[in-house]
């Protein structure tokens, strides 16, 4: 059979599929890692077998290999340099702690932003809690308005939010809408308010909320974060306020440029900055500070355990420095 084309109405098959990788047992996975130069000194093969069969699966643990360099040329060509299975386990655990620490921060900024918007509408004598929602809905394209209404209709069947939709319908007041919108939809409403009030601060916060949403999605879905520290793929320019705040704590222009090219570091730094700006004190600030202190301790331990790995040492060191500067009690 010849290659199918898009004109045939089928998926184009002009490129051959990659050869699927064979299924490996835990022992075969360990043997494969050893053939790639991974050592089992910090973590024995028996301990590794337990990890690979009861605590995590190979794809999760092995994903952190990308942070380690390989030999080029010679008898060890293609093998990893200074990589022990124990290093992979440490990074896997640290990644879990990173997600556990960052996820509540994303919830904090979403809540603080919603409270701020409702407060602004309530205090503005020329704003009405119902009118602003109606005008927001009318500002959307027909497609986006239908989608937003469909989201509310679907919530009417929800055990937690259904009663609100049943009571207020598809045009609830802003203090109810803030409870019903998804994070992404709320960020869109935040942009509408920023433009409606010609408020540059809100406009900046809107972009930072978008960065925070990226972190929220990754942490909520259990995505690995640390295995992307070596990437320099983002095309999103760092918010000026974040960049200036980094400069104020002594982060050099070269380091700012280098670290903010990494999308994950940029998103985390933006989240930390937004949290410190929106939540300056109180219970949420105290909790965040305590959790970030524990995270910094673990990141410092990872840096100490892998001193020859420039990517880990540099990236984690950056996060530690930023966190300790912006959260003074850390």
C-alpha positions as CSV (number, residue, x, y, z in Angstrom):
1,X,0.0,0.0,0.0
2,X,1.4,3.4,-0.9
3,X,1.7,6.3,1.6
4,X,-1.7,7.8,2.5
5,X,-2.0,11.6,2.2
6,X,-4.2,14.2,3.8
7,X,-6.2,14.3,0.6
8,X,-7.2,10.7,1.1
9,X,-8.9,11.8,4.3
10,X,-6.5,9.6,6.4
11,X,-3.5,10.3,8.6
12,X,-0.5,11.1,6.5
13,X,2.1,8.2,6.8
14,X,5.0,9.6,4.8
15,X,7.3,9.2,7.8
16,X,8.0,5.8,9.2
17,X,7.1,5.2,12.8
18,X,9.9,4.9,15.3
19,X,10.6,1.3,16.4
20,X,8.7,0.7,19.6
21,X,10.9,0.0,22.6
22,X,10.7,-3.5,24.1
23,X,9.0,-4.1,27.4
24,X,11.6,-4.6,30.2
25,X,11.4,-6.3,33.6
26,X,12.8,-4.4,36.6
27,X,16.0,-6.5,36.4
28,X,16.3,-5.7,32.7
29,X,15.7,-2.0,33.4
30,X,18.6,-2.1,35.9
31,X,20.8,-3.9,33.4
32,X,19.9,-1.3,30.7
33,X,20.8,1.6,33.1
34,X,24.1,-0.1,34.0
35,X,24.9,-0.4,30.3
36,X,24.4,3.4,30.0
37,X,26.9,4.0,32.8
38,X,24.5,4.5,35.7
39,X,26.0,3.3,39.0
40,X,24.2,1.7,41.9
41,X,26.4,2.8,44.8
42,X,24.2,5.3,46.5
43,X,21.2,3.0,45.9
44,X,21.8,-0.7,45.7
45,X,20.4,-2.8,42.9
46,X,18.0,-4.4,45.4
47,X,16.7,-1.0,46.5
48,X,16.4,0.1,42.9
49,X,14.4,-3.0,42.1
50,X,12.0,-2.1,45.0
51,X,11.7,1.5,43.6
52,X,11.0,0.3,40.1
53,X,8.3,-2.3,41.2
54,X,6.5,-0.6,44.1
55,X,7.2,3.1,44.3
56,X,7.5,4.5,40.8
57,X,7.9,3.2,37.2
58,X,10.9,3.3,35.1
59,X,9.8,6.2,32.8
60,X,9.3,8.4,35.9
61,X,12.7,7.7,37.5
62,X,14.7,7.6,34.3
63,X,13.3,10.9,33.0
64,X,15.9,12.8,35.1
65,X,18.8,11.3,33.2
66,X,18.5,14.2,30.7
67,X,20.1,16.5,33.4
68,X,23.4,14.6,33.3
69,X,26.1,14.8,30.7
70,X,27.4,11.9,28.6
71,X,30.9,11.0,27.5
72,X,31.6,11.9,23.9
73,X,34.1,9.6,22.2
74,X,36.3,6.9,23.7
75,X,35.4,3.6,25.3
76,X,32.6,5.2,27.4
77,X,31.0,7.1,24.5
78,X,27.3,7.7,25.2
79,X,27.5,6.7,28.8
80,X,26.4,9.0,31.6
81,X,29.0,10.9,33.7
82,X,28.7,10.9,37.5
83,X,25.2,9.4,37.5
84,X,24.0,7.1,40.2
85,X,20.5,5.6,40.5
86,X,20.4,7.3,43.9
87,X,20.7,10.7,42.2
88,X,17.6,9.8,40.1
89,X,15.7,8.8,43.2
90,X,16.7,12.1,45.0
91,X,15.5,14.2,42.0
92,X,12.2,12.2,41.8
93,X,11.6,12.8,45.5
94,X,12.6,16.5,45.2
95,X,10.2,16.9,42.3
96,X,7.4,15.6,44.3
97,X,8.2,18.1,47.1
98,X,8.4,20.9,44.6
99,X,4.9,20.1,43.3
100,X,3.5,19.8,46.8
101,X,5.0,23.2,47.7
102,X,4.0,25.1,44.5
103,X,0.5,23.8,44.1
104,X,-0.9,25.6,47.2
105,X,0.9,28.8,46.0
106,X,-1.1,28.7,42.7
107,X,-4.3,28.3,44.7
108,X,-3.3,31.3,46.9
109,X,-2.7,33.6,44.0
110,X,-5.9,32.6,42.3
111,X,-7.9,33.2,45.5
112,X,-6.2,36.5,46.2
113,X,-6.8,37.7,42.6
114,X,-10.5,36.8,42.8
115,X,-10.9,38.6,46.2
116,X,-9.1,41.7,44.7
117,X,-11.4,41.8,41.7
118,X,-14.6,41.5,43.8
119,X,-13.3,44.1,46.2
120,X,-12.7,46.5,43.3
121,X,-16.2,46.0,41.8
122,X,-17.8,46.4,45.2
123,X,-16.0,49.6,46.0
124,X,-16.4,51.3,42.6
125,X,-19.5,53.5,42.7
126,X,-19.8,53.2,38.9
127,X,-19.7,49.4,38.8
128,X,-22.5,47.0,39.2
129,X,-21.8,43.3,40.1
130,X,-24.3,42.1,37.5
131,X,-23.7,44.6,34.7
132,X,-19.9,43.9,34.6
133,X,-20.6,40.2,34.1
134,X,-23.2,40.9,31.3
135,X,-20.8,43.2,29.5
136,X,-17.9,40.7,29.9
137,X,-20.0,38.0,28.3
138,X,-21.1,40.3,25.5
139,X,-17.4,41.2,24.9
140,X,-16.6,37.6,24.0
141,X,-16.9,36.2,20.5
142,X,-20.0,34.1,19.9
143,X,-17.8,30.9,20.1
144,X,-16.2,31.9,23.4
145,X,-19.5,33.1,24.9
146,X,-21.1,29.8,24.0
147,X,-18.2,27.9,25.5
148,X,-18.3,30.0,28.7
149,X,-22.1,29.4,29.0
150,X,-21.6,25.7,28.3
151,X,-19.1,25.5,31.2
152,X,-21.7,27.1,33.5
153,X,-24.4,24.7,32.3
154,X,-22.2,21.7,33.0
155,X,-21.5,23.1,36.5
156,X,-25.3,23.0,37.1
157,X,-24.9,19.3,37.5
158,X,-22.0,19.6,39.9
159,X,-22.6,18.5,43.5
160,X,-20.6,21.5,44.8
161,X,-21.3,24.4,42.4
162,X,-24.6,23.3,40.9
163,X,-26.8,25.1,43.4
164,X,-25.1,28.4,42.5
165,X,-25.8,28.0,38.8
166,X,-29.4,27.0,39.5
167,X,-29.9,30.0,41.6
168,X,-28.1,32.7,39.6
169,X,-28.2,31.3,36.0
170,X,-25.8,32.1,33.2
171,X,-25.3,35.7,34.3
172,X,-24.4,35.6,38.0
173,X,-23.1,38.6,39.8
174,X,-19.3,38.9,39.9
175,X,-18.9,37.5,43.4
176,X,-20.6,34.3,42.2
177,X,-18.9,34.2,38.8
178,X,-15.5,34.3,40.6
179,X,-16.5,31.1,42.4
180,X,-17.6,29.3,39.2
181,X,-15.0,30.2,36.6
182,X,-12.1,27.9,35.9
183,X,-8.7,29.4,36.5
184,X,-8.2,29.9,32.8
185,X,-11.6,31.6,32.4
186,X,-11.0,33.7,35.4
187,X,-7.7,34.9,34.0
188,X,-9.6,36.0,30.8
189,X,-12.1,37.9,33.0
190,X,-9.2,39.5,34.8
191,X,-7.8,40.8,31.5
192,X,-11.3,42.2,30.7
193,X,-11.3,44.1,34.0
194,X,-7.7,45.3,33.5
195,X,-8.7,46.8,30.1
196,X,-12.1,48.0,31.3
197,X,-10.4,50.0,34.1
198,X,-7.2,50.8,32.1
199,X,-5.2,49.4,35.0
200,X,-1.6,48.5,34.1
201,X,-1.1,46.7,37.5
202,X,-4.0,44.3,36.8
203,X,-2.7,43.9,33.2
204,X,0.7,42.8,34.5
205,X,-0.9,40.5,37.1
206,X,-3.0,38.9,34.3
207,X,0.2,37.8,32.5
208,X,1.7,36.5,35.8
209,X,-1.5,34.6,36.5
210,X,-1.1,32.9,33.1
211,X,2.4,31.8,34.2
212,X,1.0,30.6,37.5
213,X,-1.7,28.6,35.7
214,X,1.1,26.7,33.9
215,X,2.6,25.8,37.2
216,X,-0.8,24.9,38.6
217,X,-1.5,22.5,35.7
218,X,1.8,20.8,36.0
219,X,1.6,20.3,39.7
220,X,-2.0,19.3,39.7
221,X,-1.4,16.6,37.1
222,X,1.8,15.3,38.7
223,X,4.0,16.3,35.8
224,X,7.7,16.2,36.2
225,X,9.3,19.6,36.5
226,X,13.0,19.2,37.3
227,X,13.7,17.1,34.2
228,X,13.2,20.2,32.1
229,X,15.8,22.4,33.8
230,X,18.2,22.2,30.9
231,X,15.7,23.4,28.3
232,X,15.9,26.9,26.8
233,X,12.8,26.9,24.7
234,X,10.5,29.7,25.9
235,X,9.6,32.5,23.6
236,X,7.6,34.4,26.3
237,X,9.4,37.5,27.5
238,X,9.9,37.7,31.2
239,X,7.6,40.3,32.9
240,X,9.5,43.5,33.6
241,X,8.4,43.6,37.2
242,X,9.8,40.1,37.7
243,X,13.0,40.9,35.9
244,X,13.5,44.1,37.9
245,X,12.8,42.2,41.2
246,X,15.4,39.6,40.3
247,X,17.9,42.4,39.6
248,X,17.2,44.0,43.0
249,X,18.2,40.9,44.8
250,X,21.5,40.6,42.9
251,X,20.7,38.2,40.1
252,X,23.1,39.3,37.3
253,X,21.8,40.2,33.8
254,X,23.6,37.1,32.4
255,X,21.9,34.8,35.0
256,X,18.5,36.5,34.5
257,X,18.8,36.0,30.8
258,X,19.9,32.4,31.1
259,X,17.4,31.2,33.7
260,X,14.4,33.1,32.3
261,X,14.9,31.3,28.9
262,X,13.9,28.1,30.7
263,X,10.1,28.1,30.7
264,X,9.8,26.2,34.0
265,X,12.1,28.4,35.9
266,X,10.4,31.5,34.4
267,X,7.0,30.2,35.4
268,X,8.1,29.3,39.0
269,X,9.9,32.7,39.4
270,X,6.7,34.5,38.2
271,X,4.6,32.5,40.6
272,X,6.8,33.3,43.5
273,X,6.9,37.0,42.6
274,X,3.1,37.2,42.3
275,X,2.6,35.4,45.6
276,X,4.8,37.8,47.4
277,X,3.1,40.8,45.9
278,X,-0.5,39.6,46.4
279,X,-0.1,37.9,49.8
280,X,2.3,39.9,52.0
281,X,1.3,38.7,55.4
282,X,-1.3,36.5,57.2
283,X,-1.8,32.8,57.5
284,X,-1.3,32.0,53.8
285,X,2.0,33.9,53.8
286,X,3.2,32.1,56.9
287,X,2.3,28.7,55.5
288,X,4.0,29.4,52.2
289,X,7.1,30.6,53.9
290,X,7.3,27.5,56.1
291,X,6.8,25.2,53.1
292,X,9.3,27.1,51.0
293,X,11.9,26.8,53.7
294,X,11.6,23.0,53.7
295,X,11.9,23.0,49.9
296,X,15.0,25.2,50.0
297,X,16.6,22.8,52.5
298,X,15.9,19.8,50.2
299,X,17.2,21.7,47.1
300,X,20.4,22.6,48.9
301,X,20.9,18.9,49.8
302,X,20.4,17.9,46.2
303,X,23.0,20.5,45.1
304,X,25.4,19.2,47.7
305,X,24.8,15.6,46.6
306,X,25.5,16.4,42.9
307,X,28.2,19.1,43.0
308,X,29.6,18.3,39.6
309,X,26.3,18.7,37.8
310,X,26.2,22.3,36.6
311,X,22.6,22.3,35.5
312,X,21.3,21.1,38.8
313,X,23.6,23.2,40.9
314,X,22.9,26.3,38.9
315,X,19.1,25.9,38.5
316,X,18.4,24.9,42.1
317,X,20.8,27.5,43.4
318,X,18.8,30.1,41.5
319,X,15.5,29.0,43.0
320,X,17.0,28.9,46.5
321,X,18.5,32.4,46.1
322,X,15.2,33.9,44.8
323,X,13.0,32.2,47.4
324,X,15.2,33.2,50.3
325,X,15.3,36.8,49.1
326,X,11.6,37.2,48.4
327,X,10.4,35.2,51.5
328,X,12.7,36.7,54.2
329,X,11.8,34.1,56.8
330,X,13.0,31.2,54.6
